[in-house]
């Protein structure tokens, strides 16, 4: 039996016994009245973090670019802040200036202007590394800076919970321990290149993969996905990460990368609402997003790639795509948001039928509403259907007879 057939059978079993699995995960693109259409900041290597900057109960947008194209007073550093002046159920975004200037919202000046500069790590993902309730920023690196590991910026808030800025730990550390990731080999360098990891742009996804309340790291290198477990800090305050190698790597058998995914943005998120983290990978060129479902537990991850995502997370990008998740309509379910840089060839110019001008790109932020059934409803419907359990028993017997293989 082919892999995709086994996967579909497994999903059918999960649905029949009332488990919340991939069959109950569905995202539908919003093409009309997309609130993210108001965001006009553009640039290279875009990525997005949704967070409540002013502690008013709704999500604001922090857009990162390695080089951004905003004009004064919105052009300081590599971030662009867009305040949600709507609500948690009906977002409406307004651009926040990077310097003192008239503002229509609660946030008068971007708290990140000049603090997260355009040369720092991109793409950016976020997680609460310090356990203080703030989302901290993790940035990828390219080969030129890979010897200094990932970039890291700790978000700061005041006593009212309003974000005031970041402490940016320089990758060229001014002293041992000043960067908590100092001397951790999380990014590929020449040594990893000789070991087959490749040396190109890298990206990171962060989340708790072993249910011990600290943040672990998935590294997207040029050739493979690698997993690092967080073992705390040493006496100098430097994080100690233990790379999971061989059979200990929960992404080992599903981690081979091809060119559209070298160093691609990625995010850890519970896509199928079963209590553990799954992995969604974006793209660096035209290709579908990749979905790795965690078939293990919240304490012991075991990722398997879903080859047929139709009806669940079925997104194809025409260029760069950076995914993230946030509840944008207040229904308690996190929606999918994808920052996409569409690459297209310009029209032929007169008398230039054999020559093309350079490639042009246009940025869009795509919004996919989570239309999954409520967990409680799915469980109630399944438990009330006595016949489904008998079918499930037969299907489970068939599954036990299959030898599970992965790519």
C-alpha positions in Angstrom: 0.0 0.0 0.0 1.4 3.4 -1.0 2.2 6.0 1.7 -0.6 8.4 0.8 -3.1 5.5 1.0 -1.9 4.5 4.5 -2.1 8.2 5.6 -5.7 8.5 4.3 -6.7 5.3 6.1 -5.1 6.5 9.3 -7.0 9.7 9.1 -10.3 7.8 8.4 -9.7 5.8 11.5 -9.1 8.9 13.6 -12.3 10.5 12.3 -14.3 7.4 12.9 -13.4 7.0 16.6 -13.9 10.7 17.3 -10.3 11.8 17.6 -9.4 15.3 16.5 -7.1 14.7 13.6 -6.2 16.1 10.3 -9.7 15.3 9.0 -10.9 18.0 11.3 -8.3 20.6 10.3 -9.5 22.9 7.5 -8.4 26.3 6.4 -10.3 28.4 3.9 -8.8 31.4 2.2 -10.4 34.8 2.7 -10.2 36.6 -0.6 -12.7 39.4 0.0 -12.5 41.8 2.9 -9.1 40.4 3.9 -8.0 42.7 6.7 -4.3 42.2 5.8 -4.8 43.9 2.5 -4.4 47.2 4.4 -0.8 46.3 5.2 1.4 47.9 2.4 4.9 47.5 3.8 7.1 45.5 1.5 10.7 44.4 1.1 12.9 41.3 1.0 12.5 38.0 3.0 9.2 39.0 4.7 7.9 37.3 7.8 5.1 38.2 10.2 4.6 38.0 14.0 1.1 38.6 15.4 1.2 39.9 19.0 -0.7 42.2 21.3 1.6 45.2 21.6 -0.7 47.6 23.5 -2.3 45.0 25.8 -5.8 45.8 24.5 -6.9 42.3 23.8 -6.4 42.1 20.1 -3.5 41.1 17.8 -1.3 43.7 16.2 1.0 42.9 13.2 4.8 43.1 13.3 6.2 42.7 9.8 9.9 42.0 9.3 12.0 42.5 6.2 15.7 42.1 5.6 15.4 45.3 3.5 12.1 47.2 3.7 10.7 49.8 1.3 8.6 52.1 3.6 9.1 55.8 3.4 9.5 58.4 6.2 8.3 58.2 9.0 8.0 54.4 8.6 11.5 53.5 7.4 13.7 52.9 10.5 15.1 49.4 10.8 13.8 46.1 9.5 10.4 46.1 11.2 7.0 47.6 10.3 4.3 47.8 13.0 0.6 47.8 12.1 -1.7 48.4 15.0 -5.1 46.6 15.2 -7.5 49.6 15.7 -10.4 47.3 15.1 -11.1 44.4 17.5 -10.2 40.8 18.3 -13.1 39.7 16.1 -12.9 42.3 13.3 -9.3 43.4 12.9 -8.4 46.7 11.1 -4.8 47.6 10.7 -3.2 51.1 10.8 0.5 51.8 10.2 2.4 53.0 13.2 5.3 55.5 12.5 8.8 54.7 13.5 9.4 58.2 14.9 7.2 60.8 16.7 4.4 61.6 14.3 0.6 61.8 14.3 -1.1 58.5 15.0 -4.7 57.4 14.9 -4.3 54.5 17.3 -3.0 53.8 20.8 0.5 53.1 19.7 2.2 56.5 18.9 5.6 55.1 17.9 6.8 51.7 16.9 8.6 50.1 19.9 11.0 48.3 17.5 12.2 51.2 15.3 15.9 51.0 14.9 16.1 48.2 17.5 15.7 45.2 15.1 17.8 46.4 12.2 17.5 45.3 8.6 20.8 43.4 8.8 19.7 41.2 11.7 18.4 37.6 11.2 15.6 36.9 8.8 13.1 35.3 8.5 11.8 35.9 12.0 9.7 33.6 14.2 8.6 34.1 17.8 8.3 32.2 21.0 8.3 33.0 24.8 11.8 31.9 25.5 12.1 33.6 28.9 8.7 32.5 30.2 7.7 36.0 31.0 4.6 36.2 28.7 6.3 38.1 25.9 7.0 36.6 22.5 10.8 36.9 21.8 12.2 37.1 18.3 14.3 34.4 16.6 16.0 35.3 13.3 17.5 33.0 10.7 21.0 33.6 9.2 22.9 33.1 6.0 26.3 31.5 5.6 28.1 34.8 6.2 26.9 34.9 9.8 26.2 31.3 10.5 29.2 31.0 12.8 27.4 33.2 15.3 24.2 31.1 15.3 20.7 32.4 15.2 19.8 36.0 16.0 17.8 36.6 19.2 16.0 39.6 20.5 14.2 39.6 23.9 10.9 41.6 23.9 10.5 44.0 26.7 7.2 45.2 28.3 6.3 47.7 31.1 4.3 46.9 34.2 1.1 47.4 32.3 2.0 44.8 29.8 2.6 47.3 26.9 5.6 46.4 24.7 8.3 49.0 24.9 11.1 47.5 22.8 13.6 44.7 22.5 17.0 43.8 23.8 18.9 42.7 20.7 21.7 40.3 21.3 24.4 40.9 18.7 25.5 37.8 16.8 29.1 39.1 17.0 29.0 38.7 20.8 30.8 41.4 22.8 31.7 38.8 25.4 30.9 35.2 26.3 27.4 34.8 27.5 26.0 38.1 26.2 24.1 36.2 23.6 22.3 33.2 25.2 22.8 31.3 22.0 26.5 31.9 21.9 28.5 28.9 20.7 25.4 26.8 20.0 25.7 25.3 16.5 22.1 25.8 15.4 23.0 27.3 12.0 24.9 25.6 9.3 28.5 26.6 8.8 31.5 25.2 6.9 31.8 22.3 9.3 28.2 21.3 8.7 28.7 21.8 5.0 31.4 19.2 5.0 29.0 16.9 6.9 26.3 17.2 4.3 24.1 19.8 6.0 24.8 22.5 3.4 25.6 26.1 3.9 23.0 28.6 2.9 20.2 30.7 4.4 18.7 29.1 7.5 15.4 29.5 9.4 14.1 28.4 12.8 10.8 27.3 14.3 10.4 27.4 18.1 8.1 25.5 20.4 8.0 23.0 23.3 8.5 19.6 21.8 9.0 17.5 25.0 6.4 19.1 27.3 9.0 20.4 29.8 7.8 24.1 29.5 10.9 25.4 27.7 11.4 26.2 24.0 13.0 23.7 21.6 14.2 24.6 18.1 13.7 23.1 14.7 16.4 24.3 12.3 15.7 24.5 8.6 19.1 24.1 6.8 20.0 23.9 3.2 19.5 20.1 3.0 17.8 18.8 6.1 15.6 19.6 9.1 17.3 19.3 12.4 15.8 19.3 15.9 17.5 20.7 19.1 16.1 20.0 22.6 16.5 22.8 25.2 18.5 21.5 28.2 18.5 24.8 30.1 21.4 27.2 30.6 24.9 26.8 31.9 26.6 28.9 34.6 27.3 31.7 32.1 23.6 31.9 31.1 24.2 30.3 27.7 21.5 28.0 26.4 22.4 24.3 26.1 20.8 22.6 23.1 21.1 18.9 22.4 20.8 18.0 18.7 18.6 15.0 18.1 20.6 12.8 15.7 19.9 9.5 14.0 16.7 7.8 15.1 16.3 10.3 17.9 15.5 13.0 15.4 11.7 13.1 15.1 12.0 14.6 11.6 14.8 12.3 10.3 12.8 10.2 7.9 10.8 13.1 6.5 13.4 15.9 6.5 15.0 15.7 3.0 14.8 19.2 1.4 14.7 20.3 -2.2 15.5 23.8 -3.5 12.1 25.5 -2.9 12.6 24.7 0.8 16.3 25.5 1.5 16.3 27.7 4.6 12.5 28.2 4.2 10.4 29.9 6.9 8.7 27.4 9.3 6.4 27.4 12.3 5.5 24.9 15.0 1.8 24.9 15.7 -0.9 22.4 16.7 -2.6 22.2 13.3 -4.8 19.2 14.1 -5.8 20.3 17.6 -4.6 17.1 19.2 -2.5 18.6 21.9 1.0 18.4 20.3 3.0 20.6 17.9 3.0 20.0 14.2 5.4 21.7 11.7 4.4 23.9 8.8 7.1 24.9 6.3 6.9 27.8 3.9 8.9 28.2 0.7 11.7 30.3 -0.8 10.4 29.8 -4.3 7.2 28.6 -6.0 6.0 25.4 -4.3 3.3 24.2 -1.9 3.6 24.6 1.8 4.7 21.4 3.5 2.8 19.9 6.5 4.4 17.5 9.0 1.8 16.1 11.5 3.1 15.0 14.9 1.9 11.5 15.3 3.6 11.1 18.6 2.7 13.0 21.8 3.2 16.4 23.4 6.2 14.8 25.2 7.6 12.6 22.4 7.4 14.1 18.9 7.1 11.9 15.9 6.6 13.8 12.6 5.2 12.4 9.4 4.7 14.5 6.3 1.2 14.7 4.9 1.5 14.3 1.1 -2.1 15.0 0.3 -3.2 18.2 2.1 -6.4 18.8 0.1 -9.2 19.8 2.5 -6.9 20.7 5.3 -3.8 23.0 4.7 -3.6 23.2 1.0 -1.6 26.3 0.1 0.6 26.7 -3.0 2.9 29.8 -3.2 4.2 31.4 -6.4 7.3 32.6 -4.5 8.6 33.2 -1.0 6.0 32.3 1.7 6.3 32.7 5.5 3.5 31.1 7.5 2.3 32.0 11.0 -0.9 31.4 13.1 -3.2 33.6 15.1 -6.9 33.8 16.0 -8.1 36.7 14.0 -11.9 36.3 14.3 -12.2 35.5 18.0 -13.6 32.0 17.6 -10.9 30.4 19.7 -9.2 28.7 16.7 -6.0 29.9 15.2 -6.1 31.0 11.6 -3.3 30.6 9.1 -1.6 33.8 7.8 1.0 33.6 5.0 3.2 36.5 3.9 4.0 35.8 0.3 6.4 37.5 -2.1 5.1 36.6 -5.5 7.8 36.5 -8.2 6.7 37.2 -11.8 8.5 38.1 -15.0 7.7 41.6 -16.3 6.1 42.1 -19.7 8.4 42.1 -22.7 9.5 45.6 -23.7 9.3 46.8 -27.4 12.1 45.4 -29.5 13.3 43.2 -26.6 11.6 40.0 -27.6 14.7 38.0 -26.6 15.6 39.9 -23.5 13.8 40.2 -20.2 14.1 42.8 -17.5 14.9 41.7 -14.0 12.4 39.7 -12.0 9.8 41.8 -10.1 8.1 40.8 -6.9 4.8 41.9 -5.3 4.0 41.1 -1.7 0.6 39.9 -0.4 -0.5 38.7 3.0 -2.9 35.7 2.6 -5.4 35.0 5.3 -6.9 31.5 5.7 -9.7 31.2 8.2 -9.7 28.1 10.4 -13.0 26.4 9.6 -12.3 23.2 11.6 -15.2 21.7 13.5 -15.2 22.4 17.2 -13.4 19.6 19.2 -16.4 19.1 21.5 -18.9 18.8 18.6 -16.7 16.3 16.7 -16.3 14.2 19.8 -20.0 14.3 20.6 -21.1 13.4 17.1 -18.6 10.5 17.0 -19.5 9.1 20.4 -23.2 9.2 19.6 -22.7 7.0 16.5 -22.4 3.5 17.9 -21.8 2.0 14.4 -18.6 4.0 13.9 -16.7 2.1 16.6 -17.2 -1.2 14.9 -15.9 0.2 11.6 -13.0 1.7 13.5 -12.1 -1.7 15.0 -11.9 -3.3 11.6 -9.8 -0.4 10.2 -7.5 -0.5 13.2 -7.0 -4.2 12.6 -6.0 -3.5 9.0 -3.6 -0.8 10.2 -1.9 -3.1 12.6 -1.2 -5.4 9.7 0.6 -2.7 7.8 4.3 -2.1 8.2 4.7 1.6 8.7 7.2 3.1 6.3 8.2 6.6 5.7 10.1 8.5 3.1 
